[in-house]
Amino acid sequence: MSHYVITFFKNLVDSEGHPFKTTQARIELDDSTPQQAIERAVVKFAEARHLRDWTLHADSFELSERP
C-alpha cells in the first residue's frame, strides 16, 4: 500500500484580475493504486461538504505520493 495526498483547489481571480489557485482541502489516504486514492478522496471531499458533485466546491485536484 502507498500513502497518497490529494489536494483540491479552487481557481479564483485577485482584485487585479490575476488568476490563482487556492487550496480547498487536503486528504491523505493509504491505498493500493493512485486511482483508488482519487476515487476515495473525491467521495470524502463531497461527503464532508454535503455535495453530490465535488466540482461545486473545487475546480481541480493534484495527487502526490508520500513514502
N, CA, C and O atoms as CSV, one atom per row, in Angstrom:
chain,resi,resn,atom,element,x,y,z
A,1,MET,N,N,0.833,-1.179,0.000
A,1,MET,CA,C,0.000,0.000,0.000
A,1,MET,C,C,0.877,1.242,0.000
A,1,MET,O,O,1.950,1.269,0.604
A,2,SER,N,N,0.407,2.247,-0.676
A,2,SER,CA,C,1.117,3.525,-0.740
A,2,SER,C,C,0.310,4.605,-0.029
A,2,SER,O,O,-0.900,4.486,0.165
A,3,HIS,N,N,1.014,5.649,0.346
A,3,HIS,CA,C,0.379,6.782,1.019
A,3,HIS,C,C,0.244,7.918,0.004
A,3,HIS,O,O,1.233,8.345,-0.592
A,4,TYR,N,N,-0.980,8.404,-0.188
A,4,TYR,CA,C,-1.254,9.450,-1.162
A,4,TYR,C,C,-1.834,10.682,-0.482
A,4,TYR,O,O,-2.539,10.588,0.523
A,5,VAL,N,N,-1.521,11.835,-1.052
A,5,VAL,CA,C,-2.109,13.098,-0.620
A,5,VAL,C,C,-2.814,13.700,-1.827
A,5,VAL,O,O,-2.202,13.930,-2.870
A,6,ILE,N,N,-4.103,13.950,-1.671
A,6,ILE,CA,C,-4.899,14.545,-2.733
A,6,ILE,C,C,-5.299,15.931,-2.257
A,6,ILE,O,O,-5.946,16.083,-1.221
A,7,THR,N,N,-4.905,16.941,-3.028
A,7,THR,CA,C,-5.192,18.322,-2.679
A,7,THR,C,C,-6.198,18.886,-3.680
A,7,THR,O,O,-5.986,18.815,-4.890
A,8,PHE,N,N,-7.286,19.443,-3.170
A,8,PHE,CA,C,-8.333,20.030,-4.002
A,8,PHE,C,C,-8.140,21.542,-4.070
A,8,PHE,O,O,-7.823,22.180,-3.066
A,9,PHE,N,N,-8.333,22.113,-5.265
A,9,PHE,CA,C,-8.111,23.537,-5.499
A,9,PHE,C,C,-9.329,24.210,-6.119
A,9,PHE,O,O,-10.108,23.588,-6.841
A,10,LYS,N,N,-9.470,25.491,-5.820
A,10,LYS,CA,C,-10.466,26.351,-6.460
A,10,LYS,C,C,-9.708,27.437,-7.213
A,10,LYS,O,O,-8.778,28.035,-6.672
A,11,ASN,N,N,-10.100,27.696,-8.463
A,11,ASN,CA,C,-9.492,28.758,-9.258
A,11,ASN,C,C,-10.209,30.063,-8.968
A,11,ASN,O,O,-11.433,30.141,-9.072
A,12,LEU,N,N,-9.446,31.093,-8.601
A,12,LEU,CA,C,-10.009,32.401,-8.293
A,12,LEU,C,C,-9.247,33.476,-9.049
A,12,LEU,O,O,-8.233,33.201,-9.691
A,13,VAL,N,N,-9.746,34.705,-8.966
A,13,VAL,CA,C,-9.094,35.849,-9.591
A,13,VAL,C,C,-8.921,36.917,-8.517
A,13,VAL,O,O,-9.859,37.214,-7.776
A,14,ASP,N,N,-7.716,37.497,-8.432
A,14,ASP,CA,C,-7.488,38.528,-7.416
A,14,ASP,C,C,-8.048,39.873,-7.889
A,14,ASP,O,O,-8.593,39.968,-8.988
A,15,SER,N,N,-7.915,40.897,-7.066
A,15,SER,CA,C,-8.510,42.202,-7.354
A,15,SER,C,C,-7.921,42.882,-8.589
A,15,SER,O,O,-8.509,43.823,-9.121
A,16,GLU,N,N,-6.767,42.408,-9.042
A,16,GLU,CA,C,-6.148,42.963,-10.249
A,16,GLU,C,C,-6.399,42.093,-11.475
A,16,GLU,O,O,-5.861,42.356,-12.551
A,17,GLY,N,N,-7.211,41.065,-11.310
A,17,GLY,CA,C,-7.555,40.213,-12.434
A,17,GLY,C,C,-6.600,39.065,-12.696
A,17,GLY,O,O,-6.701,38.408,-13.733
A,18,HIS,N,N,-5.673,38.807,-11.780
A,18,HIS,CA,C,-4.716,37.713,-11.940
A,18,HIS,C,C,-5.286,36.417,-11.365
A,18,HIS,O,O,-5.728,36.386,-10.216
A,19,PRO,N,N,-5.276,35.353,-12.162
A,19,PRO,CA,C,-5.798,34.077,-11.659
A,19,PRO,C,C,-4.827,33.425,-10.669
A,19,PRO,O,O,-3.609,33.571,-10.778
A,20,PHE,N,N,-5.396,32.707,-9.711
A,20,PHE,CA,C,-4.588,31.926,-8.772
A,20,PHE,C,C,-5.429,30.759,-8.265
A,20,PHE,O,O,-6.656,30.765,-8.363
A,21,LYS,N,N,-4.735,29.755,-7.719
A,21,LYS,CA,C,-5.411,28.589,-7.140
A,21,LYS,C,C,-5.316,28.678,-5.630
A,21,LYS,O,O,-4.284,29.063,-5.081
A,22,THR,N,N,-6.405,28.318,-4.966
A,22,THR,CA,C,-6.391,28.267,-3.515
A,22,THR,C,C,-6.799,26.858,-3.070
A,22,THR,O,O,-7.669,26.228,-3.671
A,23,THR,N,N,-6.164,26.389,-2.025
A,23,THR,CA,C,-6.430,25.048,-1.517
A,23,THR,C,C,-7.774,25.006,-0.800
A,23,THR,O,O,-8.052,25.829,0.071
A,24,GLN,N,N,-8.603,24.037,-1.178
A,24,GLN,CA,C,-9.886,23.831,-0.535
A,24,GLN,C,C,-9.810,22.726,0.519
A,24,GLN,O,O,-10.472,22.797,1.555
A,25,ALA,N,N,-8.999,21.709,0.246
A,25,ALA,CA,C,-8.852,20.595,1.194
A,25,ALA,C,C,-7.645,19.757,0.807
A,25,ALA,O,O,-7.217,19.740,-0.347
A,26,ARG,N,N,-7.115,19.070,1.793
A,26,ARG,CA,C,-6.024,18.117,1.584
A,26,ARG,C,C,-6.420,16.832,2.304
A,26,ARG,O,O,-6.678,16.833,3.507
A,27,ILE,N,N,-6.463,15.747,1.554
A,27,ILE,CA,C,-6.894,14.464,2.110
A,27,ILE,C,C,-5.761,13.463,1.932
A,27,ILE,O,O,-5.233,13.300,0.832
A,28,GLU,N,N,-5.390,12.793,3.022
A,28,GLU,CA,C,-4.337,11.782,2.980
A,28,GLU,C,C,-4.954,10.408,3.140
A,28,GLU,O,O,-5.768,10.175,4.035
A,29,LEU,N,N,-4.550,9.485,2.248
A,29,LEU,CA,C,-5.109,8.138,2.246
A,29,LEU,C,C,-4.034,7.104,1.948
A,29,LEU,O,O,-3.049,7.385,1.266
A,30,ASP,N,N,-4.242,5.912,2.468
A,30,ASP,CA,C,-3.422,4.763,2.110
A,30,ASP,C,C,-4.261,3.879,1.195
A,30,ASP,O,O,-5.340,3.424,1.577
A,31,ASP,N,N,-3.759,3.638,-0.013
A,31,ASP,CA,C,-4.477,2.825,-0.986
A,31,ASP,C,C,-3.487,2.048,-1.834
A,31,ASP,O,O,-2.285,2.312,-1.820
A,32,SER,N,N,-4.022,1.081,-2.574
A,32,SER,CA,C,-3.194,0.240,-3.432
A,32,SER,C,C,-2.751,0.959,-4.699
A,32,SER,O,O,-1.629,0.765,-5.167
A,33,THR,N,N,-3.633,1.793,-5.255
A,33,THR,CA,C,-3.315,2.483,-6.506
A,33,THR,C,C,-3.686,3.959,-6.413
A,33,THR,O,O,-4.515,4.340,-5.587
A,34,PRO,N,N,-3.077,4.789,-7.253
A,34,PRO,CA,C,-3.462,6.208,-7.279
A,34,PRO,C,C,-4.945,6.397,-7.612
A,34,PRO,O,O,-5.606,7.260,-7.035
A,35,GLN,N,N,-5.460,5.597,-8.534
A,35,GLN,CA,C,-6.860,5.722,-8.924
A,35,GLN,C,C,-7.801,5.453,-7.748
A,35,GLN,O,O,-8.793,6.161,-7.578
A,36,GLN,N,N,-7.499,4.445,-6.945
A,36,GLN,CA,C,-8.323,4.162,-5.767
A,36,GLN,C,C,-8.273,5.321,-4.780
A,36,GLN,O,O,-9.293,5.676,-4.190
A,37,ALA,N,N,-7.107,5.906,-4.598
A,37,ALA,CA,C,-6.962,7.039,-3.683
A,37,ALA,C,C,-7.781,8.228,-4.173
A,37,ALA,O,O,-8.450,8.890,-3.380
A,38,ILE,N,N,-7.733,8.501,-5.472
A,38,ILE,CA,C,-8.506,9.609,-6.035
A,38,ILE,C,C,-9.995,9.375,-5.844
A,38,ILE,O,O,-10.716,10.276,-5.416
A,39,GLU,N,N,-10.459,8.178,-6.158
A,39,GLU,CA,C,-11.888,7.874,-6.020
A,39,GLU,C,C,-12.364,8.056,-4.583
A,39,GLU,O,O,-13.426,8.629,-4.342
A,40,ARG,N,N,-11.577,7.567,-3.635
A,40,ARG,CA,C,-11.962,7.713,-2.222
A,40,ARG,C,C,-11.912,9.168,-1.774
A,40,ARG,O,O,-12.782,9.617,-1.028
A,41,ALA,N,N,-10.912,9.900,-2.217
A,41,ALA,CA,C,-10.771,11.307,-1.830
A,41,ALA,C,C,-11.921,12.146,-2.367
A,41,ALA,O,O,-12.428,13.020,-1.663
A,42,VAL,N,N,-12.334,11.896,-3.589
A,42,VAL,CA,C,-13.455,12.627,-4.181
A,42,VAL,C,C,-14.726,12.394,-3.357
A,42,VAL,O,O,-15.469,13.335,-3.079
A,43,VAL,N,N,-14.964,11.165,-2.977
A,43,VAL,CA,C,-16.145,10.848,-2.161
A,43,VAL,C,C,-16.046,11.537,-0.802
A,43,VAL,O,O,-17.020,12.138,-0.349
A,44,LYS,N,N,-14.899,11.462,-0.150
A,44,LYS,CA,C,-14.728,12.098,1.165
A,44,LYS,C,C,-14.915,13.616,1.083
A,44,LYS,O,O,-15.565,14.217,1.939
A,45,PHE,N,N,-14.341,14.221,0.052
A,45,PHE,CA,C,-14.447,15.669,-0.129
A,45,PHE,C,C,-15.911,16.073,-0.282
A,45,PHE,O,O,-16.369,17.006,0.377
A,46,ALA,N,N,-16.643,15.379,-1.145
A,46,ALA,CA,C,-18.050,15.702,-1.380
A,46,ALA,C,C,-18.903,15.443,-0.139
A,46,ALA,O,O,-19.750,16.265,0.211
A,47,GLU,N,N,-18.690,14.319,0.522
A,47,GLU,CA,C,-19.479,13.995,1.720
A,47,GLU,C,C,-19.259,15.006,2.832
A,47,GLU,O,O,-20.208,15.375,3.523
A,48,ALA,N,N,-18.036,15.459,3.018
A,48,ALA,CA,C,-17.731,16.422,4.083
A,48,ALA,C,C,-18.459,17.744,3.871
A,48,ALA,O,O,-18.718,18.479,4.824
A,49,ARG,N,N,-18.786,18.041,2.613
A,49,ARG,CA,C,-19.456,19.293,2.286
A,49,ARG,C,C,-20.927,19.094,1.911
A,49,ARG,O,O,-21.602,20.030,1.483
A,50,HIS,N,N,-21.411,17.862,2.078
A,50,HIS,CA,C,-22.797,17.518,1.771
A,50,HIS,C,C,-23.155,17.858,0.318
A,50,HIS,O,O,-24.177,18.484,0.038
A,51,LEU,N,N,-22.279,17.425,-0.588
A,51,LEU,CA,C,-22.448,17.692,-2.013
A,51,LEU,C,C,-22.625,16.394,-2.788
A,51,LEU,O,O,-22.144,15.340,-2.373
A,52,ARG,N,N,-23.311,16.479,-3.900
A,52,ARG,CA,C,-23.366,15.337,-4.826
A,52,ARG,C,C,-22.157,15.349,-5.746
A,52,ARG,O,O,-21.652,14.298,-6.139
A,53,ASP,N,N,-21.693,16.556,-6.088
A,53,ASP,CA,C,-20.621,16.720,-7.059
A,53,ASP,C,C,-19.512,17.572,-6.455
A,53,ASP,O,O,-19.738,18.733,-6.111
A,54,TRP,N,N,-18.330,17.012,-6.325
A,54,TRP,CA,C,-17.213,17.713,-5.697
A,54,TRP,C,C,-16.824,18.986,-6.445
A,54,TRP,O,O,-16.244,19.897,-5.854
A,55,THR,N,N,-17.140,19.057,-7.746
A,55,THR,CA,C,-16.734,20.223,-8.540
A,55,THR,C,C,-17.530,21.486,-8.212
A,55,THR,O,O,-17.249,22.553,-8.758
A,56,LEU,N,N,-18.512,21.374,-7.332
A,56,LEU,CA,C,-19.217,22.568,-6.878
A,56,LEU,C,C,-18.356,23.404,-5.933
A,56,LEU,O,O,-18.578,24.607,-5.791
A,57,HIS,N,N,-17.375,22.773,-5.286
A,57,HIS,CA,C,-16.515,23.487,-4.335
A,57,HIS,C,C,-15.044,23.472,-4.730
A,57,HIS,O,O,-14.222,24.089,-4.053
A,58,ALA,N,N,-14.701,22.786,-5.800
A,58,ALA,CA,C,-13.308,22.751,-6.255
A,58,ALA,C,C,-13.292,22.612,-7.772
A,58,ALA,O,O,-14.229,22.089,-8.375
A,59,ASP,N,N,-12.207,23.092,-8.374
A,59,ASP,CA,C,-12.083,23.032,-9.821
A,59,ASP,C,C,-11.115,21.943,-10.275
A,59,ASP,O,O,-11.197,21.462,-11.405
A,60,SER,N,N,-10.204,21.560,-9.390
A,60,SER,CA,C,-9.199,20.566,-9.764
A,60,SER,C,C,-8.618,19.923,-8.516
A,60,SER,O,O,-8.900,20.333,-7.390
A,61,PHE,N,N,-7.801,18.905,-8.747
A,61,PHE,CA,C,-7.072,18.282,-7.643
A,61,PHE,C,C,-5.717,17.828,-8.150
A,61,PHE,O,O,-5.510,17.651,-9.350
A,62,GLU,N,N,-4.809,17.644,-7.221
A,62,GLU,CA,C,-3.480,17.113,-7.526
A,62,GLU,C,C,-3.214,15.945,-6.586
A,62,GLU,O,O,-3.589,15.970,-5.414
A,63,LEU,N,N,-2.567,14.935,-7.118
A,63,LEU,CA,C,-2.215,13.748,-6.349
A,63,LEU,C,C,-0.707,13.701,-6.176
A,63,LEU,O,O,0.044,13.887,-7.134
A,64,SER,N,N,-0.274,13.455,-4.965
A,64,SER,CA,C,1.150,13.212,-4.724
A,64,SER,C,C,1.277,11.961,-3.865
A,64,SER,O,O,0.402,11.654,-3.055
A,65,GLU,N,N,2.373,11.253,-4.054
A,65,GLU,CA,C,2.629,10.036,-3.299
A,65,GLU,C,C,3.701,10.324,-2.267
A,65,GLU,O,O,4.726,10.934,-2.571
A,66,ARG,N,N,3.458,9.882,-1.051
A,66,ARG,CA,C,4.419,10.071,0.052
A,66,ARG,C,C,5.038,8.725,0.400
A,66,ARG,O,O,4.393,7.684,0.280
A,67,PRO,N,N,6.260,8.755,0.821
A,67,PRO,CA,C,6.915,7.488,1.234
A,67,PRO,C,C,6.314,6.919,2.512
A,67,PRO,O,O,6.750,5.869,2.984
